[in-house]
Amino acid sequence: MIVYFSGTGNSLYVAQSLLDTDEKLGFVFPVYFYTVPSMLFYQIQSVEMAKDECCKCSA
């Protein structure tokens, strides 16, 4: 599953290009003031994952 946050469509384009990967979870978002958008930051923090699982982020 890829979760994306996009205001202009650029992050949507990147998310669609990542659909063919075998990753279980990924986040795509624009950088706001040198960091993750706050609404997405709290959503990422709430994700529960096993220690051997990984999550990819693309900004």
DRENKE-154279 format. One record per atom (N, C-alpha, C, O): residue number from 1; residue in three letters; atom name; y negated, z, x. Coordinates in steps of 0.05 Angstrom, whole numbers, padded with zeros to 5 digits. Layout:
BEGIN
<site><num>NUM</num><residuo>ALA</residuo><atomo>CA</atomo><y>Y</y><z>Z</z><x>X</x></site>
...
END
This chain:
BEGIN
<site><num>1</num><residuo>MET</residuo><atomo>N</atomo><y>00023</y><z>00000</z><x>00017</x></site>
<site><num>1</num><residuo>MET</residuo><atomo>CA</atomo><y>00000</y><z>00000</z><x>00000</x></site>
<site><num>1</num><residuo>MET</residuo><atomo>C</atomo><y>-00025</y><z>00000</z><x>00018</x></site>
<site><num>1</num><residuo>MET</residuo><atomo>O</atomo><y>-00026</y><z>00015</z><x>00038</x></site>
<site><num>2</num><residuo>ILE</residuo><atomo>N</atomo><y>-00044</y><z>-00016</z><x>00011</x></site>
<site><num>2</num><residuo>ILE</residuo><atomo>CA</atomo><y>-00069</y><z>-00017</z><x>00025</x></site>
<site><num>2</num><residuo>ILE</residuo><atomo>C</atomo><y>-00091</y><z>-00009</z><x>00006</x></site>
<site><num>2</num><residuo>ILE</residuo><atomo>O</atomo><y>-00095</y><z>-00021</z><x>-00015</x></site>
<site><num>3</num><residuo>VAL</residuo><atomo>N</atomo><y>-00106</y><z>00011</z><x>00013</x></site>
<site><num>3</num><residuo>VAL</residuo><atomo>CA</atomo><y>-00129</y><z>00021</z><x>-00002</x></site>
<site><num>3</num><residuo>VAL</residuo><atomo>C</atomo><y>-00154</y><z>00010</z><x>00012</x></site>
<site><num>3</num><residuo>VAL</residuo><atomo>O</atomo><y>-00157</y><z>00014</z><x>00036</x></site>
<site><num>4</num><residuo>TYR</residuo><atomo>N</atomo><y>-00171</y><z>-00003</z><x>-00003</x></site>
<site><num>4</num><residuo>TYR</residuo><atomo>CA</atomo><y>-00195</y><z>-00014</z><x>00009</x></site>
<site><num>4</num><residuo>TYR</residuo><atomo>C</atomo><y>-00220</y><z>-00005</z><x>-00007</x></site>
<site><num>4</num><residuo>TYR</residuo><atomo>O</atomo><y>-00218</y><z>00000</z><x>-00031</x></site>
<site><num>5</num><residuo>PHE</residuo><atomo>N</atomo><y>-00242</y><z>-00004</z><x>00007</x></site>
<site><num>5</num><residuo>PHE</residuo><atomo>CA</atomo><y>-00268</y><z>00002</z><x>-00004</x></site>
<site><num>5</num><residuo>PHE</residuo><atomo>C</atomo><y>-00287</y><z>-00019</z><x>00006</x></site>
<site><num>5</num><residuo>PHE</residuo><atomo>O</atomo><y>-00290</y><z>-00022</z><x>00030</x></site>
<site><num>6</num><residuo>SER</residuo><atomo>N</atomo><y>-00298</y><z>-00034</z><x>-00013</x></site>
<site><num>6</num><residuo>SER</residuo><atomo>CA</atomo><y>-00315</y><z>-00057</z><x>-00005</x></site>
<site><num>6</num><residuo>SER</residuo><atomo>C</atomo><y>-00339</y><z>-00060</z><x>-00023</x></site>
<site><num>6</num><residuo>SER</residuo><atomo>O</atomo><y>-00336</y><z>-00060</z><x>-00047</x></site>
<site><num>7</num><residuo>GLY</residuo><atomo>N</atomo><y>-00362</y><z>-00063</z><x>-00011</x></site>
<site><num>7</num><residuo>GLY</residuo><atomo>CA</atomo><y>-00386</y><z>-00068</z><x>-00027</x></site>
<site><num>7</num><residuo>GLY</residuo><atomo>C</atomo><y>-00393</y><z>-00098</z><x>-00027</x></site>
<site><num>7</num><residuo>GLY</residuo><atomo>O</atomo><y>-00405</y><z>-00107</z><x>-00046</x></site>
<site><num>8</num><residuo>THR</residuo><atomo>N</atomo><y>-00386</y><z>-00112</z><x>-00006</x></site>
<site><num>8</num><residuo>THR</residuo><atomo>CA</atomo><y>-00394</y><z>-00140</z><x>-00003</x></site>
<site><num>8</num><residuo>THR</residuo><atomo>C</atomo><y>-00370</y><z>-00159</z><x>-00004</x></site>
<site><num>8</num><residuo>THR</residuo><atomo>O</atomo><y>-00374</y><z>-00183</z><x>-00007</x></site>
<site><num>9</num><residuo>GLY</residuo><atomo>N</atomo><y>-00346</y><z>-00149</z><x>-00003</x></site>
<site><num>9</num><residuo>GLY</residuo><atomo>CA</atomo><y>-00322</y><z>-00166</z><x>-00003</x></site>
<site><num>9</num><residuo>GLY</residuo><atomo>C</atomo><y>-00310</y><z>-00170</z><x>00024</x></site>
<site><num>9</num><residuo>GLY</residuo><atomo>O</atomo><y>-00287</y><z>-00180</z><x>00026</x></site>
<site><num>10</num><residuo>ASN</residuo><atomo>N</atomo><y>-00323</y><z>-00162</z><x>00046</x></site>
<site><num>10</num><residuo>ASN</residuo><atomo>CA</atomo><y>-00312</y><z>-00165</z><x>00072</x></site>
<site><num>10</num><residuo>ASN</residuo><atomo>C</atomo><y>-00287</y><z>-00148</z><x>00076</x></site>
<site><num>10</num><residuo>ASN</residuo><atomo>O</atomo><y>-00267</y><z>-00157</z><x>00088</x></site>
<site><num>11</num><residuo>SER</residuo><atomo>N</atomo><y>-00287</y><z>-00123</z><x>00067</x></site>
<site><num>11</num><residuo>SER</residuo><atomo>CA</atomo><y>-00264</y><z>-00106</z><x>00070</x></site>
<site><num>11</num><residuo>SER</residuo><atomo>C</atomo><y>-00241</y><z>-00116</z><x>00052</x></site>
<site><num>11</num><residuo>SER</residuo><atomo>O</atomo><y>-00218</y><z>-00113</z><x>00060</x></site>
<site><num>12</num><residuo>LEU</residuo><atomo>N</atomo><y>-00247</y><z>-00127</z><x>00029</x></site>
<site><num>12</num><residuo>LEU</residuo><atomo>CA</atomo><y>-00227</y><z>-00139</z><x>00012</x></site>
<site><num>12</num><residuo>LEU</residuo><atomo>C</atomo><y>-00213</y><z>-00162</z><x>00027</x></site>
<site><num>12</num><residuo>LEU</residuo><atomo>O</atomo><y>-00188</y><z>-00164</z><x>00026</x></site>
<site><num>13</num><residuo>TYR</residuo><atomo>N</atomo><y>-00228</y><z>-00178</z><x>00041</x></site>
<site><num>13</num><residuo>TYR</residuo><atomo>CA</atomo><y>-00217</y><z>-00201</z><x>00056</x></site>
<site><num>13</num><residuo>TYR</residuo><atomo>C</atomo><y>-00198</y><z>-00190</z><x>00078</x></site>
<site><num>13</num><residuo>TYR</residuo><atomo>O</atomo><y>-00176</y><z>-00201</z><x>00081</x></site>
<site><num>14</num><residuo>VAL</residuo><atomo>N</atomo><y>-00206</y><z>-00169</z><x>00092</x></site>
<site><num>14</num><residuo>VAL</residuo><atomo>CA</atomo><y>-00188</y><z>-00158</z><x>00112</x></site>
<site><num>14</num><residuo>VAL</residuo><atomo>C</atomo><y>-00163</y><z>-00146</z><x>00100</x></site>
<site><num>14</num><residuo>VAL</residuo><atomo>O</atomo><y>-00141</y><z>-00150</z><x>00110</x></site>
<site><num>15</num><residuo>ALA</residuo><atomo>N</atomo><y>-00166</y><z>-00132</z><x>00077</x></site>
<site><num>15</num><residuo>ALA</residuo><atomo>CA</atomo><y>-00143</y><z>-00120</z><x>00064</x></site>
<site><num>15</num><residuo>ALA</residuo><atomo>C</atomo><y>-00124</y><z>-00141</z><x>00055</x></site>
<site><num>15</num><residuo>ALA</residuo><atomo>O</atomo><y>-00099</y><z>-00137</z><x>00058</x></site>
<site><num>16</num><residuo>GLN</residuo><atomo>N</atomo><y>-00133</y><z>-00163</z><x>00044</x></site>
<site><num>16</num><residuo>GLN</residuo><atomo>CA</atomo><y>-00115</y><z>-00184</z><x>00036</x></site>
<site><num>16</num><residuo>GLN</residuo><atomo>C</atomo><y>-00101</y><z>-00197</z><x>00060</x></site>
<site><num>16</num><residuo>GLN</residuo><atomo>O</atomo><y>-00078</y><z>-00205</z><x>00057</x></site>
<site><num>17</num><residuo>SER</residuo><atomo>N</atomo><y>-00113</y><z>-00198</z><x>00083</x></site>
<site><num>17</num><residuo>SER</residuo><atomo>CA</atomo><y>-00100</y><z>-00209</z><x>00106</x></site>
<site><num>17</num><residuo>SER</residuo><atomo>C</atomo><y>-00079</y><z>-00190</z><x>00117</x></site>
<site><num>17</num><residuo>SER</residuo><atomo>O</atomo><y>-00061</y><z>-00199</z><x>00132</x></site>
<site><num>18</num><residuo>LEU</residuo><atomo>N</atomo><y>-00080</y><z>-00165</z><x>00111</x></site>
<site><num>18</num><residuo>LEU</residuo><atomo>CA</atomo><y>-00061</y><z>-00145</z><x>00120</x></site>
<site><num>18</num><residuo>LEU</residuo><atomo>C</atomo><y>-00037</y><z>-00141</z><x>00101</x></site>
<site><num>18</num><residuo>LEU</residuo><atomo>O</atomo><y>-00019</y><z>-00125</z><x>00108</x></site>
<site><num>19</num><residuo>LEU</residuo><atomo>N</atomo><y>-00037</y><z>-00155</z><x>00079</x></site>
<site><num>19</num><residuo>LEU</residuo><atomo>CA</atomo><y>-00016</y><z>-00151</z><x>00060</x></site>
<site><num>19</num><residuo>LEU</residuo><atomo>C</atomo><y>00012</y><z>-00158</z><x>00071</x></site>
<site><num>19</num><residuo>LEU</residuo><atomo>O</atomo><y>00032</y><z>-00147</z><x>00061</x></site>
<site><num>20</num><residuo>ASP</residuo><atomo>N</atomo><y>00014</y><z>-00175</z><x>00090</x></site>
<site><num>20</num><residuo>ASP</residuo><atomo>CA</atomo><y>00040</y><z>-00184</z><x>00101</x></site>
<site><num>20</num><residuo>ASP</residuo><atomo>C</atomo><y>00051</y><z>-00164</z><x>00121</x></site>
<site><num>20</num><residuo>ASP</residuo><atomo>O</atomo><y>00073</y><z>-00169</z><x>00131</x></site>
<site><num>21</num><residuo>THR</residuo><atomo>N</atomo><y>00037</y><z>-00143</z><x>00128</x></site>
<site><num>21</num><residuo>THR</residuo><atomo>CA</atomo><y>00047</y><z>-00124</z><x>00148</x></site>
<site><num>21</num><residuo>THR</residuo><atomo>C</atomo><y>00067</y><z>-00106</z><x>00135</x></site>
<site><num>21</num><residuo>THR</residuo><atomo>O</atomo><y>00068</y><z>-00103</z><x>00111</x></site>
<site><num>22</num><residuo>ASP</residuo><atomo>N</atomo><y>00083</y><z>-00093</z><x>00152</x></site>
<site><num>22</num><residuo>ASP</residuo><atomo>CA</atomo><y>00104</y><z>-00074</z><x>00142</x></site>
<site><num>22</num><residuo>ASP</residuo><atomo>C</atomo><y>00094</y><z>-00046</z><x>00140</x></site>
<site><num>22</num><residuo>ASP</residuo><atomo>O</atomo><y>00111</y><z>-00027</z><x>00137</x></site>
<site><num>23</num><residuo>GLU</residuo><atomo>N</atomo><y>00069</y><z>-00041</z><x>00142</x></site>
<site><num>23</num><residuo>GLU</residuo><atomo>CA</atomo><y>00058</y><z>-00014</z><x>00141</x></site>
<site><num>23</num><residuo>GLU</residuo><atomo>C</atomo><y>00062</y><z>-00002</z><x>00113</x></site>
<site><num>23</num><residuo>GLU</residuo><atomo>O</atomo><y>00059</y><z>-00016</z><x>00093</x></site>
<site><num>24</num><residuo>LYS</residuo><atomo>N</atomo><y>00068</y><z>00024</z><x>00112</x></site>
<site><num>24</num><residuo>LYS</residuo><atomo>CA</atomo><y>00071</y><z>00037</z><x>00086</x></site>
<site><num>24</num><residuo>LYS</residuo><atomo>C</atomo><y>00044</y><z>00044</z><x>00073</x></site>
<site><num>24</num><residuo>LYS</residuo><atomo>O</atomo><y>00041</y><z>00043</z><x>00049</x></site>
<site><num>25</num><residuo>LEU</residuo><atomo>N</atomo><y>00024</y><z>00050</z><x>00090</x></site>
<site><num>25</num><residuo>LEU</residuo><atomo>CA</atomo><y>-00002</y><z>00058</z><x>00080</x></site>
<site><num>25</num><residuo>LEU</residuo><atomo>C</atomo><y>-00024</y><z>00049</z><x>00099</x></site>
<site><num>25</num><residuo>LEU</residuo><atomo>O</atomo><y>-00021</y><z>00052</z><x>00123</x></site>
<site><num>26</num><residuo>GLY</residuo><atomo>N</atomo><y>-00045</y><z>00038</z><x>00088</x></site>
<site><num>26</num><residuo>GLY</residuo><atomo>CA</atomo><y>-00068</y><z>00029</z><x>00105</x></site>
<site><num>26</num><residuo>GLY</residuo><atomo>C</atomo><y>-00094</y><z>00032</z><x>00089</x></site>
<site><num>26</num><residuo>GLY</residuo><atomo>O</atomo><y>-00094</y><z>00030</z><x>00065</x></site>
<site><num>27</num><residuo>PHE</residuo><atomo>N</atomo><y>-00115</y><z>00037</z><x>00104</x></site>
<site><num>27</num><residuo>PHE</residuo><atomo>CA</atomo><y>-00142</y><z>00040</z><x>00092</x></site>
<site><num>27</num><residuo>PHE</residuo><atomo>C</atomo><y>-00160</y><z>00020</z><x>00106</x></site>
<site><num>27</num><residuo>PHE</residuo><atomo>O</atomo><y>-00160</y><z>00018</z><x>00131</x></site>
<site><num>28</num><residuo>VAL</residuo><atomo>N</atomo><y>-00176</y><z>00006</z><x>00090</x></site>
<site><num>28</num><residuo>VAL</residuo><atomo>CA</atomo><y>-00195</y><z>-00013</z><x>00101</x></site>
<site><num>28</num><residuo>VAL</residuo><atomo>C</atomo><y>-00222</y><z>-00006</z><x>00088</x></site>
<site><num>28</num><residuo>VAL</residuo><atomo>O</atomo><y>-00225</y><z>-00003</z><x>00064</x></site>
<site><num>29</num><residuo>PHE</residuo><atomo>N</atomo><y>-00243</y><z>-00003</z><x>00105</x></site>
<site><num>29</num><residuo>PHE</residuo><atomo>CA</atomo><y>-00269</y><z>00006</z><x>00095</x></site>
<site><num>29</num><residuo>PHE</residuo><atomo>C</atomo><y>-00291</y><z>-00003</z><x>00115</x></site>
<site><num>29</num><residuo>PHE</residuo><atomo>O</atomo><y>-00285</y><z>-00007</z><x>00138</x></site>
<site><num>30</num><residuo>PRO</residuo><atomo>N</atomo><y>-00315</y><z>-00005</z><x>00104</x></site>
<site><num>30</num><residuo>PRO</residuo><atomo>CA</atomo><y>-00338</y><z>-00010</z><x>00122</x></site>
<site><num>30</num><residuo>PRO</residuo><atomo>C</atomo><y>-00347</y><z>00016</z><x>00135</x></site>
<site><num>30</num><residuo>PRO</residuo><atomo>O</atomo><y>-00340</y><z>00038</z><x>00125</x></site>
<site><num>31</num><residuo>VAL</residuo><atomo>N</atomo><y>-00360</y><z>00014</z><x>00157</x></site>
<site><num>31</num><residuo>VAL</residuo><atomo>CA</atomo><y>-00371</y><z>00038</z><x>00170</x></site>
<site><num>31</num><residuo>VAL</residuo><atomo>C</atomo><y>-00398</y><z>00044</z><x>00159</x></site>
<site><num>31</num><residuo>VAL</residuo><atomo>O</atomo><y>-00416</y><z>00027</z><x>00160</x></site>
<site><num>32</num><residuo>TYR</residuo><atomo>N</atomo><y>-00402</y><z>00069</z><x>00149</x></site>
<site><num>32</num><residuo>TYR</residuo><atomo>CA</atomo><y>-00428</y><z>00077</z><x>00139</x></site>
<site><num>32</num><residuo>TYR</residuo><atomo>C</atomo><y>-00440</y><z>00098</z><x>00158</x></site>
<site><num>32</num><residuo>TYR</residuo><atomo>O</atomo><y>-00429</y><z>00120</z><x>00161</x></site>
<site><num>33</num><residuo>PHE</residuo><atomo>N</atomo><y>-00462</y><z>00092</z><x>00171</x></site>
<site><num>33</num><residuo>PHE</residuo><atomo>CA</atomo><y>-00475</y><z>00111</z><x>00188</x></site>
<site><num>33</num><residuo>PHE</residuo><atomo>C</atomo><y>-00456</y><z>00122</z><x>00209</x></site>
<site><num>33</num><residuo>PHE</residuo><atomo>O</atomo><y>-00455</y><z>00146</z><x>00213</x></site>
<site><num>34</num><residuo>TYR</residuo><atomo>N</atomo><y>-00441</y><z>00105</z><x>00222</x></site>
<site><num>34</num><residuo>TYR</residuo><atomo>CA</atomo><y>-00422</y><z>00112</z><x>00243</x></site>
<site><num>34</num><residuo>TYR</residuo><atomo>C</atomo><y>-00398</y><z>00128</z><x>00234</x></site>
<site><num>34</num><residuo>TYR</residuo><atomo>O</atomo><y>-00385</y><z>00141</z><x>00251</x></site>
<site><num>35</num><residuo>THR</residuo><atomo>N</atomo><y>-00391</y><z>00128</z><x>00209</x></site>
<site><num>35</num><residuo>THR</residuo><atomo>CA</atomo><y>-00369</y><z>00143</z><x>00199</x></site>
<site><num>35</num><residuo>THR</residuo><atomo>C</atomo><y>-00356</y><z>00130</z><x>00174</x></site>
<site><num>35</num><residuo>THR</residuo><atomo>O</atomo><y>-00366</y><z>00110</z><x>00165</x></site>
<site><num>36</num><residuo>VAL</residuo><atomo>N</atomo><y>-00335</y><z>00143</z><x>00164</x></site>
<site><num>36</num><residuo>VAL</residuo><atomo>CA</atomo><y>-00322</y><z>00134</z><x>00140</x></site>
<site><num>36</num><residuo>VAL</residuo><atomo>C</atomo><y>-00339</y><z>00141</z><x>00116</x></site>
<site><num>36</num><residuo>VAL</residuo><atomo>O</atomo><y>-00351</y><z>00162</z><x>00116</x></site>
<site><num>37</num><residuo>PRO</residuo><atomo>N</atomo><y>-00340</y><z>00123</z><x>00095</x></site>
<site><num>37</num><residuo>PRO</residuo><atomo>CA</atomo><y>-00355</y><z>00131</z><x>00071</x></site>
<site><num>37</num><residuo>PRO</residuo><atomo>C</atomo><y>-00344</y><z>00157</z><x>00060</x></site>
<site><num>37</num><residuo>PRO</residuo><atomo>O</atomo><y>-00319</y><z>00161</z><x>00059</x></site>
<site><num>38</num><residuo>SER</residuo><atomo>N</atomo><y>-00361</y><z>00175</z><x>00051</x></site>
<site><num>38</num><residuo>SER</residuo><atomo>CA</atomo><y>-00353</y><z>00202</z><x>00044</x></site>
<site><num>38</num><residuo>SER</residuo><atomo>C</atomo><y>-00332</y><z>00202</z><x>00021</x></site>
<site><num>38</num><residuo>SER</residuo><atomo>O</atomo><y>-00313</y><z>00218</z><x>00023</x></site>
<site><num>39</num><residuo>MET</residuo><atomo>N</atomo><y>-00335</y><z>00185</z><x>00001</x></site>
<site><num>39</num><residuo>MET</residuo><atomo>CA</atomo><y>-00315</y><z>00185</z><x>-00020</x></site>
<site><num>39</num><residuo>MET</residuo><atomo>C</atomo><y>-00287</y><z>00177</z><x>-00011</x></site>
<site><num>39</num><residuo>MET</residuo><atomo>O</atomo><y>-00267</y><z>00187</z><x>-00021</x></site>
<site><num>40</num><residuo>LEU</residuo><atomo>N</atomo><y>-00286</y><z>00160</z><x>00009</x></site>
<site><num>40</num><residuo>LEU</residuo><atomo>CA</atomo><y>-00260</y><z>00152</z><x>00019</x></site>
<site><num>40</num><residuo>LEU</residuo><atomo>C</atomo><y>-00250</y><z>00172</z><x>00039</x></site>
<site><num>40</num><residuo>LEU</residuo><atomo>O</atomo><y>-00225</y><z>00176</z><x>00041</x></site>
<site><num>41</num><residuo>PHE</residuo><atomo>N</atomo><y>-00267</y><z>00186</z><x>00053</x></site>
<site><num>41</num><residuo>PHE</residuo><atomo>CA</atomo><y>-00259</y><z>00207</z><x>00072</x></site>
<site><num>41</num><residuo>PHE</residuo><atomo>C</atomo><y>-00243</y><z>00228</z><x>00058</x></site>
<site><num>41</num><residuo>PHE</residuo><atomo>O</atomo><y>-00222</y><z>00237</z><x>00068</x></site>
<site><num>42</num><residuo>TYR</residuo><atomo>N</atomo><y>-00253</y><z>00238</z><x>00035</x></site>
<site><num>42</num><residuo>TYR</residuo><atomo>CA</atomo><y>-00239</y><z>00259</z><x>00021</x></site>
<site><num>42</num><residuo>TYR</residuo><atomo>C</atomo><y>-00212</y><z>00249</z><x>00009</x></site>
<site><num>42</num><residuo>TYR</residuo><atomo>O</atomo><y>-00193</y><z>00264</z><x>00007</x></site>
<site><num>43</num><residuo>GLN</residuo><atomo>N</atomo><y>-00211</y><z>00224</z><x>00002</x></site>
<site><num>43</num><residuo>GLN</residuo><atomo>CA</atomo><y>-00186</y><z>00212</z><x>-00008</x></site>
<site><num>43</num><residuo>GLN</residuo><atomo>C</atomo><y>-00165</y><z>00211</z><x>00015</x></site>
<site><num>43</num><residuo>GLN</residuo><atomo>O</atomo><y>-00142</y><z>00217</z><x>00011</x></site>
<site><num>44</num><residuo>ILE</residuo><atomo>N</atomo><y>-00174</y><z>00203</z><x>00039</x></site>
<site><num>44</num><residuo>ILE</residuo><atomo>CA</atomo><y>-00156</y><z>00201</z><x>00061</x></site>
<site><num>44</num><residuo>ILE</residuo><atomo>C</atomo><y>-00145</y><z>00229</z><x>00069</x></site>
<site><num>44</num><residuo>ILE</residuo><atomo>O</atomo><y>-00122</y><z>00232</z><x>00076</x></site>
<site><num>45</num><residuo>GLN</residuo><atomo>N</atomo><y>-00163</y><z>00249</z><x>00068</x></site>
<site><num>45</num><residuo>GLN</residuo><atomo>CA</atomo><y>-00155</y><z>00276</z><x>00074</x></site>
<site><num>45</num><residuo>GLN</residuo><atomo>C</atomo><y>-00133</y><z>00287</z><x>00055</x></site>
<site><num>45</num><residuo>GLN</residuo><atomo>O</atomo><y>-00117</y><z>00304</z><x>00063</x></site>
<site><num>46</num><residuo>SER</residuo><atomo>N</atomo><y>-00133</y><z>00278</z><x>00031</x></site>
<site><num>46</num><residuo>SER</residuo><atomo>CA</atomo><y>-00114</y><z>00288</z><x>00011</x></site>
<site><num>46</num><residuo>SER</residuo><atomo>C</atomo><y>-00086</y><z>00275</z><x>00013</x></site>
<site><num>46</num><residuo>SER</residuo><atomo>O</atomo><y>-00068</y><z>00284</z><x>-00001</x></site>
<site><num>47</num><residuo>VAL</residuo><atomo>N</atomo><y>-00083</y><z>00255</z><x>00029</x></site>
<site><num>47</num><residuo>VAL</residuo><atomo>CA</atomo><y>-00057</y><z>00242</z><x>00031</x></site>
<site><num>47</num><residuo>VAL</residuo><atomo>C</atomo><y>-00037</y><z>00260</z><x>00046</x></site>
<site><num>47</num><residuo>VAL</residuo><atomo>O</atomo><y>-00043</y><z>00270</z><x>00068</x></site>
<site><num>48</num><residuo>GLU</residuo><atomo>N</atomo><y>-00014</y><z>00264</z><x>00034</x></site>
<site><num>48</num><residuo>GLU</residuo><atomo>CA</atomo><y>00007</y><z>00280</z><x>00047</x></site>
<site><num>48</num><residuo>GLU</residuo><atomo>C</atomo><y>00027</y><z>00260</z><x>00059</x></site>
<site><num>48</num><residuo>GLU</residuo><atomo>O</atomo><y>00038</y><z>00243</z><x>00045</x></site>
<site><num>49</num><residuo>MET</residuo><atomo>N</atomo><y>00033</y><z>00264</z><x>00085</x></site>
<site><num>49</num><residuo>MET</residuo><atomo>CA</atomo><y>00051</y><z>00246</z><x>00099</x></site>
<site><num>49</num><residuo>MET</residuo><atomo>C</atomo><y>00070</y><z>00263</z><x>00117</x></site>
<site><num>49</num><residuo>MET</residuo><atomo>O</atomo><y>00062</y><z>00285</z><x>00125</x></site>
<site><num>50</num><residuo>ALA</residuo><atomo>N</atomo><y>00094</y><z>00253</z><x>00121</x></site>
<site><num>50</num><residuo>ALA</residuo><atomo>CA</atomo><y>00112</y><z>00266</z><x>00140</x></site>
<site><num>50</num><residuo>ALA</residuo><atomo>C</atomo><y>00101</y><z>00263</z><x>00168</x></site>
<site><num>50</num><residuo>ALA</residuo><atomo>O</atomo><y>00086</y><z>00244</z><x>00174</x></site>
<site><num>51</num><residuo>LYS</residuo><atomo>N</atomo><y>00110</y><z>00280</z><x>00186</x></site>
<site><num>51</num><residuo>LYS</residuo><atomo>CA</atomo><y>00100</y><z>00279</z><x>00214</x></site>
<site><num>51</num><residuo>LYS</residuo><atomo>C</atomo><y>00108</y><z>00253</z><x>00228</x></site>
<site><num>51</num><residuo>LYS</residuo><atomo>O</atomo><y>00093</y><z>00244</z><x>00246</x></site>
<site><num>52</num><residuo>ASP</residuo><atomo>N</atomo><y>00130</y><z>00241</z><x>00220</x></site>
<site><num>52</num><residuo>ASP</residuo><atomo>CA</atomo><y>00138</y><z>00216</z><x>00234</x></site>
<site><num>52</num><residuo>ASP</residuo><atomo>C</atomo><y>00127</y><z>00191</z><x>00221</x></site>
<site><num>52</num><residuo>ASP</residuo><atomo>O</atomo><y>00133</y><z>00169</z><x>00231</x></site>
<site><num>53</num><residuo>GLU</residuo><atomo>N</atomo><y>00111</y><z>00193</z><x>00200</x></site>
<site><num>53</num><residuo>GLU</residuo><atomo>CA</atomo><y>00099</y><z>00170</z><x>00188</x></site>
<site><num>53</num><residuo>GLU</residuo><atomo>C</atomo><y>00071</y><z>00166</z><x>00200</x></site>
<site><num>53</num><residuo>GLU</residuo><atomo>O</atomo><y>00058</y><z>00185</z><x>00209</x></site>
<site><num>54</num><residuo>CYS</residuo><atomo>N</atomo><y>00061</y><z>00141</z><x>00199</x></site>
<site><num>54</num><residuo>CYS</residuo><atomo>CA</atomo><y>00034</y><z>00136</z><x>00208</x></site>
<site><num>54</num><residuo>CYS</residuo><atomo>C</atomo><y>00019</y><z>00121</z><x>00187</x></site>
<site><num>54</num><residuo>CYS</residuo><atomo>O</atomo><y>00030</y><z>00109</z><x>00169</x></site>
<site><num>55</num><residuo>CYS</residuo><atomo>N</atomo><y>-00007</y><z>00121</z><x>00191</x></site>
<site><num>55</num><residuo>CYS</residuo><atomo>CA</atomo><y>-00025</y><z>00108</z><x>00172</x></site>
<site><num>55</num><residuo>CYS</residuo><atomo>C</atomo><y>-00045</y><z>00092</z><x>00190</x></site>
<site><num>55</num><residuo>CYS</residuo><atomo>O</atomo><y>-00054</y><z>00101</z><x>00210</x></site>
<site><num>56</num><residuo>LYS</residuo><atomo>N</atomo><y>-00050</y><z>00068</z><x>00181</x></site>
<site><num>56</num><residuo>LYS</residuo><atomo>CA</atomo><y>-00069</y><z>00051</z><x>00196</x></site>
<site><num>56</num><residuo>LYS</residuo><atomo>C</atomo><y>-00096</y><z>00049</z><x>00182</x></site>
<site><num>56</num><residuo>LYS</residuo><atomo>O</atomo><y>-00096</y><z>00048</z><x>00157</x></site>
<site><num>57</num><residuo>CYS</residuo><atomo>N</atomo><y>-00117</y><z>00050</z><x>00197</x></site>
<site><num>57</num><residuo>CYS</residuo><atomo>CA</atomo><y>-00144</y><z>00047</z><x>00186</x></site>
<site><num>57</num><residuo>CYS</residuo><atomo>C</atomo><y>-00158</y><z>00024</z><x>00200</x></site>
<site><num>57</num><residuo>CYS</residuo><atomo>O</atomo><y>-00156</y><z>00021</z><x>00224</x></site>
<site><num>58</num><residuo>SER</residuo><atomo>N</atomo><y>-00173</y><z>00008</z><x>00185</x></site>
<site><num>58</num><residuo>SER</residuo><atomo>CA</atomo><y>-00188</y><z>-00014</z><x>00196</x></site>
<site><num>58</num><residuo>SER</residuo><atomo>C</atomo><y>-00216</y><z>-00012</z><x>00185</x></site>
<site><num>58</num><residuo>SER</residuo><atomo>O</atomo><y>-00221</y><z>-00011</z><x>00161</x></site>
<site><num>59</num><residuo>ALA</residuo><atomo>N</atomo><y>-00235</y><z>-00012</z><x>00204</x></site>
<site><num>59</num><residuo>ALA</residuo><atomo>CA</atomo><y>-00263</y><z>-00010</z><x>00196</x></site>
<site><num>59</num><residuo>ALA</residuo><atomo>C</atomo><y>-00278</y><z>-00035</z><x>00205</x></site>
<site><num>59</num><residuo>ALA</residuo><atomo>O</atomo><y>-00302</y><z>-00037</z><x>00200</x></site>
END
